Amino acid sequence: MSAAVEATDGAVQAAPAFEFIDCDIHPALKHKKALHPYLEQRWRDHLDSYGALAHCVYAGRGGPYPRFTPETARRDAWPPTGHPPGSDLEFMQEQHLDAHGVKFGILQPIVGANNARNTDLSAALCTATNDWQIDEFTSKDKRLKASIHICAEDAELAVKEIERRAGDRSFAQIQLGSRSVEPIGRKRYWPIFEAAERTNIPIGFHVGGPSPYAPSPSGWPDYYIEDHHVLTHSAHAQVASMILEGVFEIFPKVRVVMIEAGFAWVPSLGWRLDNHWRKLRSETPLCKSPPSDYLKRNVWFTTQPAEEPEQRDDLRLLFDLIGFDRMMFATDYPHWDYDDPKRAIVMPMSEAERRMLFHDNAMNFYANLDRKTMP
């Protein structure tokens, strides 16, 4: 395959001429009790009797139509077995890993394990999710790397799970949601960042996550398109919280990636925070440098969903402002807004920049990827 292909309108497409790293693949449970074999009997009985009360409003069941129906998936992603998209490894291999030359794929489970209000139950579900990822995916395909699911609302239990998985090369990152009960920079969450720095494991903030609050400052959206858009606002807030509350000053080696949250907002967030910081810096003594410095030092971003301005040079300008070394490619397989690596990120790029985006940046960010197999 050539380094680029021509679109029908003559635009250059960003198809990689080498194996690439996909920073967002969603594995799914085959059925609702798929985690039961990894749970103690007490938790199986608990789930069967009471379920798991989630960090969301009591009314409703969560996942309102049409956002999670059916399974947030592209229509052709349903395997022949009839199980949910992302649950059948063989079909995932055929449709995505093999078909597109995925060298490594970072698994991002969104099975609700970190969403239970009962933090002991949540921690047990997170441990079960991590064991399940190994059994069903990473032990069967070495290209796949798991994410350490943790119960962030109980930092002590979260640290125990991080330490349990530290050193296991099946795991590439710690996974958090971009919506937490409190802003993630609060001191109650600091043990998680300390453990991440100590173990040299990066943190992936996937958009969404457990929260009992409306996603908008003005309440609940009326339309799906509103709800889908305001998901990204939580990523802005978490980045600002980590910077202003001193996470990156206290734990300077922590590196985080914001996943599936877009990225057009990044330059303006840096500009705005810098402007306010110059006037109000005495309020945030643990933010010792301009906020944009921490953005460029500690924070990375994945491409999907990529903003697609009409002028391709505008997209290129965004990458230049954020920094090509901060951007990592993701497909979001098997979700409906999946980005095909052969067609996504349509803009002028040099071969070196293309390689950074599709391969090198992720290799540098994730410490547990096997560099012996680099092309």
C-alpha positions, -999 to +999 in steps of 0.1 A: +000+000+000+013+034-009+018+061+018-013+079+005-043+073-017-062+097-038-098+106-029-124+112-056-119+150-052-081+147-055-075+152-017-046+133-001-058+106+023-038+096+053-035+058+048-005+045+066+020+024+047+029+005+078+013-013+107-004+013+129-014+015+166-051+019+173-056+037+206-093+030+211-109-004+206-140-014+226-143-050+237-178-061+248-192-087+271-210-116+253-238-114+277-248-097+310-233-124+332-200-127+314-181-113+344-197-137+369-169-164+365-144-138+377-164-127+408-167-141+442-199-158+449-210-130+473-209-105+444-227-129+420-254-132+445-255-094+451-258-087+414-285-113+409-305-100+439-299-063+438-281-053+406-255-025+406-269+009+415-250+032+392-236+067+396-264+083+376-299+096+383-322+071+398-349+076+372-345+057+340-321+028+332-292+048+317-282+046+281-313+064+267-323+057+231-307+061+206-273+066+220-267+031+232-291+014+209-282-009+193-249-013+212-235+020+198-222+000+169-218+002+132-243-021+115-217-044+100-199-050+133-223-077+145-205-111+145-221-142+130-225-156+165-251-129+172-232-117+202-227-079+207-201-061+185-166-062+200-173-095+220-161-119+193-123-119+190-122-139+158-146-115+141-127-085+154-095-099+140-110-105+106-129-072+103-104-049+119-071-061+132-061-081+101-080-061+076-062-028+085-028-040+097-032-031+133+001-036+151-012-029+186-047-021+198-055-005+231-087-020+246-111+005+263-138-015+281-170+005+288-189-023+306-200-002+336-176-018+361-165+016+375-200+029+377-214+013+408-221+035+438-210+006+461-173+010+457-165-025+470-187-039+443-172-015+418-137-026+427-147-062+424-162-056+390-131-037+379-108-066+389-132-090+371-131-068+340-093-068+340-092-106+343-118-110+316-097-088+292-068-111+296-088-144+292-108-133+263-085-110+244-049-103+253-039-139+260-053-149+226-039-120+205-007-103+215-016-073+194-042-063+220-033-045+252-058-041+281-066-011+302-066-013+340-101-007+350-102+010+385-128+023+409-116+059+410-141+069+437-122+047+462-086+057+457-072+030+481-089+002+462-079+018+429-042+018+439-044-018+449-057-028+415-030-007+398-003-024+419-018-058+411-014-052+374+019-033+374+045-052+356+019-072+335+027-064+299-009-073+290-019-038+303-010-006+285-027+020+307-049+029+336-084+037+324-106+065+339-138+081+326-138+119+318-168+122+342-161+116+378-181+124+410-157+153+417-131+171+395-103+146+391-076+170+403-090+169+439-066+155+465-089+125+471-078+112+437-041+120+441-031+084+452-041+073+417-017+097+401+010+088+425+006+051+417+006+059+379+038+079+382+055+053+405+046+024+382+052+043+349+017+035+336+000+062+317-037+072+323-063+071+295-094+093+302-121+079+279-150+103+273-180+095+296-179+077+328-197+076+361-215+108+372-247+115+391-249+150+375-264+164+344-238+168+316-247+204+310-244+233+335-280+241+325-293+206+331-302+177+308-301+181+270-333+178+249-317+161+220-292+133+213-270+156+193-267+179+224-259+150+247-234+136+223-216+169+220-215+179+257-196+147+264-165+165+253-170+193+279-161+169+307-127+164+291-121+201+291-130+203+328-108+174+338-077+187+320-082+221+336-087+205+370-055+185+368-035+215+357-049+241+381-050+218+412-014+209+408-015+172+397+012+177+370+033+198+393+032+173+422+034+143+398+054+157+369+060+124+352+023+115+349+012+113+313-025+112+303-044+109+271-079+122+264-097+096+244-127+101+221-131+137+233-122+156+201-093+180+201-103+213+184-109+227+219-073+222+231-056+254+218-083+277+229-084+261+264-047+267+267-049+303+256-078+310+279-063+293+310-030+311+304-047+345+302-066+339+335-036+324+352-015+355+346-041+376+365-052+350+391-022+328+396-020+336+434-052+315+437-036+283+424-001+281+439+004+245+427+001+256+391+036+271+388+039+274+351+015+287+324-013+260+320-004+255+283+030+243+294+014+214+312-008+207+282+022+203+261+042+183+286+017+159+302-014+156+280-019+137+247-051+133+226-065+107+203-080+116+169-114+100+169-138+117+167-118+141+145-131+175+138-135+179+100-134+215+090-143+223+054-108+237+048-083+209+053-056+234+061-076+243+092-073+207+105-036+209+098-033+241+117-050+224+147-023+197+147+004+223+145-010+243+174-015+212+196+017+196+185+021+166+162+038+147+190+007+150+212-017+133+187-024+095+185-046+078+160-078+059+171-106+042+153-132+037+180-140+002+166-167-011+165-188+020+172-210+038+147-187+068+143-157+045+136-128+061+117-113+041+089-075+045+090-074+047+052-099+076+051-096+096+083-075+127+090-076+142+055-049+169+054-014+175+041+012+155+061+048+145+056+058+109+058+074+116+092+043+133+106+021+105+093+043+079+111+042+100+143+004+101+142-002+065+133+026+048+151+055+066+168+037+088+193+018+058+207+050+037+210+065+065+230+034+071+252+027+035+261+056+020+280+043-017+277+043-020+239+069-044+225+095-024+207+112-055+194+085-057+168+088-022+155+088-021+117 
